[in-house]
Amino acid sequence: MENQRPLHVGIVGATGVVGKEFLILLEKRAFPIASLRLFGSARSAGKRVRWSGGGINNEITVEDLAQADPTGLDLALFSAGKGVSLEHAPRFAAAGVVVVDNSSAFRRDPAIPLVVPEVNPGDLATTRSRIIANPNCSTIILLMALAPIHRALDVVDCVVSTYQAVSGAGKAAVDELFGQARAFAAGDEPRCEAFDRPIFLNVLPQIGPWQANGDSEEEAKFTQESRKILGDNTFRCHATCVRVPVERCHSESVYVRLGRATSEQEILALLRAAPGVALDDLATPRELANREEVFVSRVRVDEEDPRVLRFWVVSDQLWKGAALNSIQIAEAMGALGRFDQ
Amino acid sequence: MENQRPLHVGIVGATGVVGKEFLILLEKRAFPIASLRLFGSARSAGKRVRWSGGGINNEITVEDLAQADPTGLDLALFSAGKGVSLEHAPRFAAAGVVVVDNSSAFRRDPAIPLVVPEVNPGDLATTRSRIIANPNCSTIILLMALAPIHRALDVVDCVVSTYQAVSGAGKAAVDELFGQARAFAAGDEPRCEAFDRPIFLNVLPQIGPWQANGDSEEEAKFTQESRKILGDNTFRCHATCVRVPVERCHSESVYVRLGRATSEQEILALLRAAPGVALDDLATPRELANREEVFVSRVRVDEEDPRVLRFWVVSDQLWKGAALNSIQIAEAMGALGRFDQ
């Protein structure tokens, strides 16, 4: 963000799993910050959070969001759940604040862009909305690899099975997995609260409530959000979403049928040219936490039917799937001069 | 096995992960046993194994397979790896012993049946081979659910992503997962020998060596073995096989395109009528160890294209995927009178 004047930035949900990553990434990416305010629930208000980014080396006291006046902020990064976003994001936007919202609150609202900056930056250029929605983590990770393939080769059908980390379900879910591992080592029974069943030594094929068609909510998002991001209402994604006992990074097994025949060389060339995508011999989630890229492995074009492609994709869902993508949206808004209006 | 005279049975690989399940299941299923001999490597020879099945309540000393004379055995259950089977199964068969082999040694041999008793029992009735091959665990679990659907509705294309338990890689792999969990609890680094990378808090998208077409060996088996079992050389299965930190039971996310439209009701009726298949609201591997059935959940027929079906299938790969299926083959051979010839 060269030439961007330092911004007055707020983080809503600052003590949550994604909120902490906002703090790390604002510093890592040298985001131009004039001041930083942190907002949370009444329960979190008053907590002090240490932050040394942007030349500000001190502790910041978390403010009670319900009582906070957003006047003077340029940008607010929201990641405190759908209910909080529905209640407070419009209030922030009305006060002139650009809001990047990591919840599902506005993703399907036709007036609000849903953006992966590498995929549909044009949707930022053409909007007047001050609220921008950040897509679901699994959808971002898929589309980072799939969008350039779709544009070149026309994805006719897409089948995805996911291997999703527990941090996607929040800090309590991570604590539960770790607690169950410690209980195992101690010879104790697992305790279950965040998930109905043990996640340690298990996989759980349900993420979010069931929809009318039998999909889980997480599965339904793949088609709904991909259509909006790609601007293609014929796009189909048959997803099966599964929680696995991994701390961080989502993995996805992807099968696509293309509109025309391709080759491994062509797919690799498309992926090499895709910003934010890295090729890896064998991407595994434990090894790829705290990496900005989306890692693609195991690109296979079917030997009998060269319109059939499979690959394996892994990325840190707290970074590219959430905090990093949101900050990149803010950076793109800066490049469009939206903080100077 | 009513009316079957008690048999002289040998287990080759008796101290391995599957060998132990043979002992449990022979007792559980009241397999008619006149005598039981256990065979292992020179390293295992001399070990004493306690067994209380079949009215034999004592300790059995493991014999050195290389030195053993199989004369007098009716049946040998092999699960000691491909090399051992290639060397010793023909020797046992030549001595008149019916061999059920759980390795990959003979699966692709056109003279040797590859059998899931619920799917292709006819291949036992028509063979003269004394060696019968037990299919790969993942393929058995898939076909238990898919074969009745294929016969009724013609599976045109099949996409499978697996979530495979570490016990499929042997006892050392289970010990490694457990050891890494204990190391985590103690604050120590994971030690890796059975797998190249930690399996705790990870998933590994490679099972077996790479094939020329980019598939892993485990992935290639799906199409190769399914074609032989189904007797359909046009059957296609696009598999992605992934090891997950689960002790026992493989799970599979399955997508199929059918030759004609179906309904959820039709699929559920087919599965209810399928022997050895059980419907379950949400099958998870940790909860389904030591169960004989293959559990199917999440049956979904696509609302836009009723030729597209998805389901989730879980089964104990050491039981129906290995030891149980082998014993069922032996039971079927008994029903065919093959031990009375």
Contacts between the chains, C-beta under 8 A, distances in Angstrom:
chain1	res1	chain2	res2	distance
A	159	B	159	4.9
A	159	B	255	4.6
A	161	B	161	3.6
A	161	B	240	7.6
A	161	B	253	3.9
A	163	B	163	7.4
A	163	B	203	4.9
A	163	B	242	6.7
A	163	B	244	7.2
A	178	B	184	7.6
A	181	B	181	4.8
A	181	B	184	5.5
A	181	B	185	6.0
A	181	B	200	7.6
A	182	B	184	7.8
A	182	B	185	4.4
A	184	B	178	7.6
A	184	B	181	5.5
A	184	B	182	7.8
A	184	B	185	7.6
A	185	B	181	6.0
A	185	B	182	4.4
A	185	B	184	7.6
A	185	B	185	3.6
A	185	B	186	7.2
A	186	B	185	7.1
A	197	B	284	5.8
A	197	B	286	7.0
A	197	B	287	6.7
A	198	B	286	5.9
A	200	B	181	7.6
A	201	B	245	6.7
A	201	B	246	5.6
A	201	B	247	5.2
A	201	B	286	5.3
A	202	B	246	6.2
A	202	B	284	5.5
A	202	B	285	6.2
A	202	B	286	3.9
A	202	B	287	7.8
A	203	B	163	4.9
A	203	B	244	5.8
A	203	B	246	6.3
A	203	B	251	5.8
A	203	B	284	6.6
A	203	B	285	6.2
A	204	B	282	7.9
A	204	B	284	5.9
A	205	B	251	7.3
A	205	B	253	7.4
A	205	B	282	6.7
A	205	B	283	7.7
A	205	B	284	7.3
A	205	B	297	6.9
A	205	B	298	6.3
A	205	B	312	5.0
A	206	B	282	6.1
A	213	B	300	7.1
A	213	B	303	5.0
A	214	B	264	7.7
A	214	B	298	7.0
A	214	B	299	7.8
A	214	B	300	4.1
A	215	B	300	7.0
A	236	B	304	7.3
A	238	B	255	5.7
A	238	B	302	7.0
A	238	B	308	6.7
A	238	B	310	6.2
A	240	B	161	7.6
A	240	B	253	4.2
A	240	B	255	7.8
A	240	B	298	7.4
A	240	B	310	6.4
A	240	B	312	6.7
A	242	B	163	6.6
A	242	B	251	7.8
A	242	B	253	6.9
A	244	B	163	7.2
A	244	B	203	5.8
A	244	B	244	5.7
A	244	B	245	7.7
A	245	B	201	6.7
A	245	B	244	7.7
A	245	B	245	5.3
A	246	B	201	5.6
A	246	B	202	6.2
A	246	B	203	6.3
A	247	B	201	5.2
A	251	B	203	5.8
A	251	B	205	7.3
A	251	B	242	7.7
A	253	B	161	3.9
A	253	B	205	7.4
A	253	B	240	4.2
A	253	B	242	6.9
A	253	B	253	7.8
A	255	B	159	4.6
A	255	B	238	5.7
A	255	B	240	7.8
A	255	B	255	7.5
A	264	B	214	7.7
A	282	B	204	7.9
A	282	B	205	6.7
A	282	B	206	6.1
A	283	B	205	7.7
A	284	B	197	5.8
A	284	B	202	5.5
A	284	B	203	6.6
A	284	B	204	5.9
A	284	B	205	7.3
A	285	B	202	6.1
A	285	B	203	6.2
A	286	B	197	7.0
A	286	B	198	5.8
A	286	B	201	5.3
A	286	B	202	3.9
A	287	B	197	6.7
A	287	B	202	7.8
A	297	B	205	6.9
A	298	B	205	6.3
A	298	B	214	7.0
A	298	B	240	7.4
A	299	B	214	7.7
A	300	B	213	7.1
A	300	B	214	4.1
A	300	B	215	7.0
A	302	B	238	7.0
A	303	B	213	5.0
A	304	B	236	7.3
A	308	B	238	6.7
A	310	B	238	6.2
A	310	B	240	6.4
A	312	B	205	5.0
A	312	B	240	6.7
